[in-house]
Amino acid sequence: SLRRSLRKKYILQTSCLPCHSNRAQLPWYAPLPIAKQIIQENIKDGLRYFDFDEELFAAGKRPSEELLEEIYHEVEEGHMPPRSYLSLHWSARLKPDQKEAIYKWVHEELGAISSSADD
């Protein structure tokens, strides 16, 4: 549904994309000296693991099963968003219902991968 799609987009934009995309909109305080260093390090680390723009949002591309399982695991274990990121971006902390939305999305995507493999 549109509502579910918008919710997923909001969760990803606030809690994932700032570190896993080169195109994320940074907060107003990103240029400040201490914040700048922390934010740049978060982005460098995030892009080292994966770039949502290339692996999730590229036109016509579905996320890989490995990427989906990694997202699920990192969220479930509480590793994402990382503490260093949360120290500057309090609103990015995932609430239980947001985690559930991510889990549901991952399961839906895995189901789509499975059904397309059956075709």
DSSP file with accessible surface (Angstrom, degrees, kcal/mol):
  #  RESIDUE AA STRUCTURE BP1 BP2  ACC     N-H-->O    O-->H-N    N-H-->O    O-->H-N    TCO  KAPPA ALPHA  PHI   PSI    X-CA   Y-CA   Z-CA
    1    1 A S     >        0   0   95      0, 0.0     4,-2.2     0, 0.0     5,-0.2   0.000 360.0 360.0 360.0 160.5    0.0    0.0    0.0
    2    2 A L  H  >  +     0   0  131      1,-0.2     4,-2.8     2,-0.2     5,-0.2   0.911 360.0  54.2 -61.5 -42.2    1.0    3.6   -0.4
    3    3 A R  H  > S+     0   0  211      1,-0.2     4,-2.2     2,-0.2    -1,-0.2   0.925 109.9  46.3 -60.0 -44.6    1.0    4.2    3.3
    4    4 A R  H  > S+     0   0  110      1,-0.2     4,-2.5     2,-0.2    -1,-0.2   0.907 112.5  51.2 -64.5 -40.3    3.4    1.3    3.9
    5    5 A S  H  X S+     0   0   65     -4,-2.2     4,-2.3     1,-0.2    -2,-0.2   0.921 111.0  47.2 -63.6 -44.0    5.7    2.4    1.1
    6    6 A L  H  X S+     0   0   99     -4,-2.8     4,-2.4     2,-0.2    -1,-0.2   0.888 111.3  52.1 -65.7 -37.9    5.8    6.0    2.5
    7    7 A R  H  X S+     0   0   82     -4,-2.2     4,-2.5    -5,-0.2    -2,-0.2   0.935 110.2  47.7 -63.6 -46.1    6.6    4.6    6.0
    8    8 A K  H  X S+     0   0   58     -4,-2.5     4,-2.7     1,-0.2     5,-0.2   0.938 111.6  51.2 -60.1 -44.3    9.4    2.5    4.7
    9    9 A K  H  X S+     0   0  115     -4,-2.3     4,-2.7     1,-0.2    -2,-0.2   0.922 110.3  48.8 -60.6 -43.3   10.8    5.4    2.7
   10   10 A Y  H  X S+     0   0  115     -4,-2.4     4,-2.2     2,-0.2     5,-0.3   0.936 111.7  49.0 -62.4 -46.0   10.7    7.6    5.9
   11   11 A I  H  X S+     0   0    1     -4,-2.5     4,-2.5     1,-0.2     5,-0.4   0.942 114.2  45.6 -60.4 -47.0   12.5    5.0    8.0
   12   12 A L  H  X>S+     0   0    5     -4,-2.7     5,-3.4     1,-0.2     4,-1.9   0.913 112.2  51.6 -64.1 -41.1   15.2    4.5    5.4
   13   13 A Q  H  <5S+     0   0   95     -4,-2.7    -1,-0.2    -5,-0.2    -2,-0.2   0.876 119.3  34.1 -65.2 -38.0   15.7    8.3    4.9
   14   14 A T  H  <5S+     0   0   32     -4,-2.2    -2,-0.2    -5,-0.2    -1,-0.2   0.821 131.9  25.5 -88.8 -30.0   16.1    9.0    8.6
   15   15 A S  H  <5S+     0   0    9     -4,-2.5    -3,-0.2    -5,-0.3    -2,-0.2   0.618 132.0  18.3-112.7 -14.7   17.9    6.0    9.8
   16   16 A C  T >X5S+     0   0   21     -4,-1.9     4,-1.6    -5,-0.4     3,-1.4   0.740 107.6  61.7-123.6 -50.9   19.8    4.4    6.9
   17   17 A L  H 3><S+     0   0   25     -5,-3.4     4,-0.6     1,-0.3     7,-0.3   0.797  88.7  70.4 -60.9 -34.0   20.4    6.7    3.9
   18   18 A P  H 34 S+     0   0   13      0, 0.0    -1,-0.3     0, 0.0     3,-0.1   0.828 117.3  24.3 -56.0 -26.4   22.5    9.4    5.6
   19   19 A C  H <4 S+     0   0   13     -3,-1.4    28,-0.3     1,-0.1    -2,-0.2   0.638 124.8  50.4-107.2 -20.1   25.3    6.8    5.9
   20   20 A H  H  < S+     0   0   15     -4,-1.6    32,-3.0    26,-0.1    33,-0.5  -0.029 106.7  53.4-112.7  30.9   24.4    4.4    3.0
   21   21 A S     <  -     0   0    5     -4,-0.6     3,-0.5    30,-0.2    26,-0.1  -0.956  60.9-147.3-159.1 142.3   24.0    7.0    0.2
   22   22 A N  S    S+     0   0  118     -2,-0.3    -1,-0.1     1,-0.2    21,-0.0   0.557 101.3  57.1 -82.0 -10.1   26.0    9.8   -1.3
   23   23 A R  S    S+     0   0  187     -6,-0.1    -1,-0.2     2,-0.1     2,-0.0   0.311  74.9 126.7-105.5   7.5   22.8   11.6   -2.1
   24   24 A A        -     0   0   25     -3,-0.5     2,-0.6    -7,-0.3   -11,-0.0  -0.363  65.7-115.0 -68.3 144.4   21.3   11.8    1.4
   25   25 A Q        -     0   0  186    -12,-0.1    -1,-0.1    -2,-0.0    -2,-0.1  -0.703  33.6-143.3 -80.0 121.3   20.3   15.2    2.7
   26   26 A L        -     0   0   75     -2,-0.6    -1,-0.0     1,-0.1    13,-0.0  -0.535  21.3 -99.5 -86.2 153.5   22.5   16.0    5.7
   27   27 A P    >   -     0   0   34      0, 0.0     3,-2.1     0, 0.0    -1,-0.1  -0.224  35.7-103.5 -68.4 164.3   21.3   17.9    8.7
   28   28 A W  T 3  S+     0   0  210      1,-0.3     4,-0.1     2,-0.1    -2,-0.1   0.780 120.2  56.0 -58.7 -28.5   21.9   21.6    9.2
   29   29 A Y  T >  S+     0   0   41      1,-0.2     3,-1.5     2,-0.1    -1,-0.3   0.453  75.5 102.0 -88.6   3.6   24.7   20.9   11.7
   30   30 A A  T <  S+     0   0   10     -3,-2.1    -1,-0.2     1,-0.3    10,-0.2   0.841  78.7  52.6 -58.0 -34.5   26.7   18.7    9.4
   31   31 A P  T 3  S+     0   0   94      0, 0.0    -1,-0.3     0, 0.0    -2,-0.1   0.650  82.6 110.4 -78.8 -11.4   29.3   21.4    8.6
   32   32 A L  S <> S-     0   0   88     -3,-1.5     4,-3.6    -4,-0.1     5,-0.3  -0.358  81.6-110.3 -65.7 144.5   30.0   22.2   12.2
   33   33 A P  H  > S+     0   0  108      0, 0.0     4,-1.5     0, 0.0    -1,-0.1   0.862 109.7  30.8 -48.1 -58.8   33.6   21.0   13.2
   34   34 A I  H  > S+     0   0  131      1,-0.2     4,-1.9     2,-0.2     5,-0.2   0.943 123.0  48.7 -70.6 -44.5   32.9   18.1   15.6
   35   35 A A  H  > S+     0   0    9      1,-0.2     4,-3.1     2,-0.2     5,-0.3   0.910 107.1  57.4 -60.2 -41.7   29.7   17.0   13.9
   36   36 A K  H  X S+     0   0   99     -4,-3.6     4,-2.7     1,-0.2     5,-0.2   0.921 107.0  47.3 -57.5 -45.9   31.4   17.2   10.4
   37   37 A Q  H  X S+     0   0  143     -4,-1.5     4,-2.0    -5,-0.3    -1,-0.2   0.929 115.1  45.1 -64.0 -44.8   34.1   14.7   11.4
   38   38 A I  H  X S+     0   0   51     -4,-1.9     4,-2.5     2,-0.2    -2,-0.2   0.937 114.8  47.9 -65.5 -45.5   31.6   12.2   13.0
   39   39 A I  H  X S+     0   0    8     -4,-3.1     4,-2.5     1,-0.2     5,-0.2   0.926 111.0  50.5 -63.8 -43.8   29.2   12.4   10.0
   40   40 A Q  H  X S+     0   0  116     -4,-2.7     4,-2.5    -5,-0.3    -1,-0.2   0.904 111.6  48.7 -61.6 -39.1   31.9   12.0    7.4
   41   41 A E  H  X S+     0   0   88     -4,-2.0     4,-2.6    -5,-0.2     5,-0.2   0.911 110.0  51.6 -66.9 -41.4   33.2    8.9    9.3
   42   42 A N  H  X S+     0   0    9     -4,-2.5     4,-2.8     2,-0.2    -2,-0.2   0.920 112.3  46.4 -60.2 -43.7   29.7    7.5    9.5
   43   43 A I  H  X S+     0   0   32     -4,-2.5     4,-2.9     2,-0.2     5,-0.3   0.934 111.7  50.7 -65.7 -44.9   29.2    8.0    5.7
   44   44 A K  H  X S+     0   0  131     -4,-2.5     4,-1.4    -5,-0.2    -2,-0.2   0.937 114.6  43.8 -58.4 -46.8   32.6    6.5    4.9
   45   45 A D  H  X S+     0   0   51     -4,-2.6     4,-1.0     2,-0.2    -1,-0.2   0.915 114.1  50.3 -64.8 -44.6   31.9    3.4    7.1
   46   46 A G  H >X S+     0   0    6     -4,-2.8     4,-2.1     1,-0.2     3,-0.7   0.926 111.0  47.1 -62.1 -44.8   28.3    3.0    5.7
   47   47 A L  H 3< S+     0   0   43     -4,-2.9    -1,-0.2   -28,-0.3    -2,-0.2   0.770 101.9  65.9 -70.7 -22.9   29.3    3.2    2.1
   48   48 A R  H 3< S+     0   0  155     -4,-1.4    -1,-0.2    -5,-0.3    -2,-0.2   0.858 109.2  39.0 -64.7 -32.5   32.1    0.7    2.7
   49   49 A Y  H << S-     0   0  155     -4,-1.0     2,-0.3    -3,-0.7    -2,-0.2   0.923 133.8 -35.1 -84.8 -50.2   29.4   -1.9    3.5
   50   50 A F     <  -     0   0   23     -4,-2.1     2,-0.6    17,-0.0    -1,-0.3  -0.941  43.4-131.8-169.7 156.7   26.9   -0.9    0.8
   51   51 A D    >>  -     0   0   14     -2,-0.3     4,-2.8     1,-0.1     3,-0.8  -0.964  12.1-154.6-114.7 113.4   25.3    1.9   -1.1
   52   52 A F  H 3>>S+     0   0    3    -32,-3.0     5,-2.7    -2,-0.6     4,-2.2   0.830  94.1  62.1 -56.7 -34.0   21.5    1.9   -1.2
   53   53 A D  H 345S+     0   0   28    -33,-0.5    -1,-0.2     3,-0.2   -32,-0.1   0.880 115.9  30.1 -61.7 -36.2   21.6    3.9   -4.4
   54   54 A E  H <45S+     0   0  125     -3,-0.8    -2,-0.2     3,-0.1    -1,-0.2   0.825 130.9  33.5 -89.8 -36.3   23.4    1.1   -6.2
   55   55 A E  H  <5S+     0   0   61     -4,-2.8     9,-0.3     2,-0.1    -3,-0.2   0.558 132.6  17.5-103.4  -9.1   22.2   -1.9   -4.4
   56   56 A L  T  <5S+     0   0   15     -4,-2.2    -3,-0.2    -5,-0.3    -4,-0.1   0.642 127.9  34.4-130.3 -38.0   18.6   -1.1   -3.5
   57   57 A F  S   <S+     0   0   83     -5,-2.7    -4,-0.2     5,-0.1    -3,-0.1   0.374  76.4 126.0-109.8   3.7   17.3    1.9   -5.5
   58   58 A A  S >  S-     0   0   34     -6,-0.3     3,-2.3     1,-0.1    -4,-0.1  -0.401  76.8 -89.5 -63.4 140.1   19.0    1.4   -8.9
   59   59 A A  T 3  S+     0   0  107      1,-0.3    -1,-0.1    -2,-0.1     3,-0.1  -0.254 107.9   0.3 -55.5 127.7   16.4    1.3  -11.6
   60   60 A G  T 3  S+     0   0   92      1,-0.2     2,-0.5    -3,-0.1    -1,-0.3   0.535 103.5 122.4  74.7   6.0   15.1   -2.2  -12.3
   61   61 A K    <   -     0   0  112     -3,-2.3    -1,-0.2    -5,-0.1     3,-0.0  -0.880  47.3-155.0-108.9 133.2   17.3   -3.7   -9.6
   62   62 A R        -     0   0  125     -2,-0.5    -5,-0.1    -3,-0.1    -6,-0.0  -0.756  33.1-100.1 -96.4 149.6   16.0   -5.8   -6.7
   63   63 A P        -     0   0    8      0, 0.0    -7,-0.1     0, 0.0     2,-0.1  -0.374  43.9-108.4 -65.2 148.6   18.0   -6.0   -3.5
   64   64 A S     >  -     0   0   48     -9,-0.3     4,-2.4     1,-0.1     5,-0.2  -0.371  19.6-117.0 -75.0 157.9   20.0   -9.2   -3.2
   65   65 A E  H  > S+     0   0   90      1,-0.2     4,-2.5     2,-0.2     5,-0.2   0.903 117.1  53.5 -59.4 -39.8   19.0  -11.9   -0.7
   66   66 A E  H  > S+     0   0  134      2,-0.2     4,-2.2     1,-0.2    -1,-0.2   0.913 108.5  48.4 -63.6 -43.1   22.3  -11.4    1.1
   67   67 A L  H  > S+     0   0   10      2,-0.2     4,-2.6     1,-0.2    -2,-0.2   0.938 112.0  49.0 -63.7 -44.9   21.7   -7.6    1.4
   68   68 A L  H  X S+     0   0    0     -4,-2.4     4,-2.5     1,-0.2    -2,-0.2   0.919 111.7  48.5 -61.5 -44.0   18.2   -8.2    2.8
   69   69 A E  H  X S+     0   0   98     -4,-2.5     4,-2.5     1,-0.2    -1,-0.2   0.887 111.4  50.9 -64.9 -36.5   19.4  -10.7    5.3
   70   70 A E  H  X S+     0   0   87     -4,-2.2     4,-2.8    -5,-0.2     5,-0.2   0.920 109.7  49.4 -66.7 -43.2   22.2   -8.4    6.4
   71   71 A I  H  X S+     0   0   15     -4,-2.6     4,-2.3     2,-0.2     5,-0.3   0.953 112.6  48.2 -59.6 -47.8   19.8   -5.5    6.9
   72   72 A Y  H  X S+     0   0   59     -4,-2.5     4,-2.8     1,-0.2    -2,-0.2   0.944 114.2  46.1 -58.0 -49.6   17.5   -7.7    8.9
   73   73 A H  H  X S+     0   0   80     -4,-2.5     4,-2.6     1,-0.2     6,-0.3   0.915 112.0  49.6 -62.4 -46.7   20.3   -9.0   11.1
   74   74 A E  H  <>S+     0   0   40     -4,-2.8     5,-2.0     2,-0.2     6,-1.3   0.890 115.4  43.5 -63.4 -39.5   21.9   -5.6   11.7
   75   75 A V  H ><5S+     0   0    5     -4,-2.3     3,-1.1    -5,-0.2    -2,-0.2   0.935 114.0  50.5 -69.8 -45.8   18.6   -4.1   12.8
   76   76 A E  H 3<5S+     0   0   95     -4,-2.8    -2,-0.2    -5,-0.3    -1,-0.2   0.894 111.6  47.6 -60.7 -39.2   17.6   -7.1   14.9
   77   77 A E  T 3<5S-     0   0  101     -4,-2.6    -1,-0.3    -5,-0.2    -2,-0.2   0.539 113.7-117.8 -79.9  -8.1   20.9   -7.1   16.7
   78   78 A G  T < 5S+     0   0   45     -3,-1.1    -3,-0.2    -4,-0.4    -2,-0.1   0.663  80.3 122.5  80.2  17.3   20.7   -3.4   17.3
   79   79 A H      < +     0   0   92     -5,-2.0    -4,-0.2    -6,-0.3    -5,-0.1   0.685  50.4  97.0 -83.3 -18.9   23.8   -2.6   15.3
   80   80 A M  S    S+     0   0   61     -6,-1.3    -2,-0.2     1,-0.2    14,-0.1  -0.984  81.4  26.3-125.6 137.8   22.0   -0.2   13.0
   81   81 A P  S    S-     0   0    8      0, 0.0    -1,-0.2     0, 0.0    13,-0.1   0.660 103.7-128.9 -62.9 150.0   21.9    2.7   13.2
   82   82 A P    >>  -     0   0   38      0, 0.0     4,-2.3     0, 0.0     3,-0.5  -0.247  15.3-113.0 -69.8 157.0   25.2    2.6   15.1
   83   83 A R  H 3> S+     0   0  223      1,-0.2     4,-1.8     2,-0.2    -3,-0.0   0.860 115.6  58.2 -57.6 -39.4   25.7    4.4   18.4
   84   84 A S  H 34 S+     0   0   58      1,-0.2     4,-0.5     2,-0.2    -1,-0.2   0.890 109.3  45.5 -61.8 -35.7   28.1    6.9   16.9
   85   85 A Y  H X> S+     0   0   12     -3,-0.5     4,-1.6     1,-0.2     3,-1.4   0.926 110.9  52.5 -70.2 -43.9   25.4    8.0   14.4
   86   86 A L  H 3< S+     0   0   13     -4,-2.3    -2,-0.2     1,-0.3    -1,-0.2   0.767  93.9  72.4 -65.6 -23.6   22.7    8.1   17.1
   87   87 A S  T 3< S+     0   0   63     -4,-1.8    -1,-0.3     1,-0.2     3,-0.2   0.801 114.4  24.5 -62.8 -26.5   24.9   10.4   19.2
   88   88 A L  T <4 S+     0   0   32     -3,-1.4     2,-0.4    -4,-0.5    -1,-0.2   0.618 126.3  48.7-107.3 -20.3   24.1   13.2   16.7
   89   89 A H    ><  +     0   0   14     -4,-1.6     3,-1.9     1,-0.1     4,-0.3  -0.644  59.0 168.4-126.1  73.9   20.8   12.0   15.3
   90   90 A W  G >  S+     0   0  192     -2,-0.4     3,-1.5     1,-0.3    -1,-0.1   0.834  75.0  60.1 -58.8 -35.8   18.5   11.1   18.1
   91   91 A S  G 3  S+     0   0   83      1,-0.3    -1,-0.3   -77,-0.0   -77,-0.1   0.616  90.6  71.8 -72.1  -8.3   15.5   10.8   16.0
   92   92 A A  G <   +     0   0    0     -3,-1.9    -1,-0.3    -6,-0.1    -2,-0.2   0.595  66.4 117.2 -83.2  -9.5   17.1    8.1   13.9
   93   93 A R  S <  S-     0   0  147     -3,-1.5     2,-0.5    -4,-0.3   -78,-0.0  -0.377  72.4-119.7 -59.9 128.9   16.8    5.5   16.7
   94   94 A L        -     0   0   15    -14,-0.1    -1,-0.1   -13,-0.1    -2,-0.1  -0.619  22.9-147.6 -78.1 125.0   14.5    2.8   15.4
   95   95 A K    >>  -     0   0  110     -2,-0.5     4,-2.5     1,-0.1     3,-0.5  -0.473  31.4-101.8 -82.2 159.9   11.4    2.3   17.5
   96   96 A P  H 3> S+     0   0  103      0, 0.0     4,-2.4     0, 0.0     5,-0.2   0.885 123.4  50.2 -52.5 -41.4    9.9   -1.2   17.8
   97   97 A D  H 3> S+     0   0   87      1,-0.2     4,-1.8     2,-0.2     5,-0.1   0.853 109.9  51.2 -69.5 -29.6    7.2   -0.5   15.2
   98   98 A Q  H <> S+     0   0    9     -3,-0.5     4,-2.1     2,-0.2    -1,-0.2   0.903 109.2  50.3 -71.3 -39.8    9.8    0.8   12.8
   99   99 A K  H  X S+     0   0   63     -4,-2.5     4,-2.8     1,-0.2    -2,-0.2   0.929 109.4  51.7 -60.8 -43.6   11.9   -2.3   13.2
  100  100 A E  H  X S+     0   0  122     -4,-2.4     4,-2.6    -5,-0.2    -1,-0.2   0.881 107.3  53.0 -61.0 -38.4    8.7   -4.4   12.5
  101  101 A A  H  X S+     0   0   26     -4,-1.8     4,-2.3     2,-0.2    -1,-0.2   0.905 110.4  47.5 -64.0 -39.6    8.1   -2.4    9.3
  102  102 A I  H  X S+     0   0    7     -4,-2.1     4,-2.9     2,-0.2    -2,-0.2   0.940 111.9  49.6 -66.4 -45.1   11.7   -3.2    8.2
  103  103 A Y  H  X S+     0   0   22     -4,-2.8     4,-2.6     1,-0.2    -2,-0.2   0.926 111.9  48.5 -59.5 -43.9   11.3   -6.9    9.0
  104  104 A K  H  X S+     0   0  105     -4,-2.6     4,-2.5     2,-0.2    -1,-0.2   0.926 111.8  49.3 -63.0 -44.3    8.0   -7.0    7.1
  105  105 A W  H  X S+     0   0   14     -4,-2.3     4,-2.7     2,-0.2     5,-0.2   0.936 110.7  50.4 -61.0 -44.9    9.6   -5.3    4.1
  106  106 A V  H  X S+     0   0    1     -4,-2.9     4,-2.9     1,-0.2     5,-0.2   0.941 111.3  48.4 -59.1 -45.9   12.6   -7.7    4.2
  107  107 A H  H  X S+     0   0  110     -4,-2.6     4,-2.4     1,-0.2    -1,-0.2   0.900 111.2  50.3 -62.9 -39.7   10.3  -10.7    4.3
  108  108 A E  H  X S+     0   0   80     -4,-2.5     4,-2.1     2,-0.2    -1,-0.2   0.915 112.5  46.8 -63.2 -44.1    8.2   -9.3    1.4
  109  109 A E  H  X S+     0   0   33     -4,-2.7     4,-2.3     2,-0.2    -2,-0.2   0.912 111.9  50.0 -65.4 -41.6   11.3   -8.7   -0.7
  110  110 A L  H  X S+     0   0   38     -4,-2.9     4,-2.6     1,-0.2    -1,-0.2   0.893 110.0  52.0 -63.2 -38.4   12.6  -12.2    0.1
  111  111 A G  H  X S+     0   0   39     -4,-2.4     4,-2.7    -5,-0.2    -1,-0.2   0.896 108.7  50.2 -62.9 -40.6    9.2  -13.6   -0.9
  112  112 A A  H  X S+     0   0   23     -4,-2.1     4,-2.1     2,-0.2    -2,-0.2   0.899 110.8  49.3 -65.3 -39.1    9.4  -11.7   -4.2
  113  113 A I  H  X S+     0   0   33     -4,-2.3     4,-1.8     2,-0.2    -2,-0.2   0.940 112.7  48.1 -63.9 -44.5   12.9  -13.1   -4.9
  114  114 A S  H  X S+     0   0   66     -4,-2.6     4,-1.2     1,-0.2    -2,-0.2   0.925 112.6  47.0 -63.2 -44.3   11.7  -16.6   -4.1
  115  115 A S  H  X S+     0   0   62     -4,-2.7     4,-0.6     1,-0.2    -1,-0.2   0.860 111.3  51.0 -69.9 -32.2    8.7  -16.4   -6.3
  116  116 A S  H  < S+     0   0   66     -4,-2.1     3,-0.4     1,-0.2    -1,-0.2   0.835 107.5  54.0 -73.8 -27.2   10.6  -14.9   -9.2
  117  117 A A  H  < S+     0   0   77     -4,-1.8    -1,-0.2     1,-0.2    -2,-0.2   0.807 104.6  56.0 -72.7 -26.5   13.2  -17.7   -8.9
  118  118 A D  H  <        0   0  127     -4,-1.2    -1,-0.2    -5,-0.2    -2,-0.2   0.676 360.0 360.0 -77.2 -18.6   10.3  -20.2   -9.2
  119  119 A D     <        0   0  169     -4,-0.6    -3,-0.0    -3,-0.4    -4,-0.0  -0.167 360.0 360.0 -71.9 360.0    9.1  -18.7  -12.5
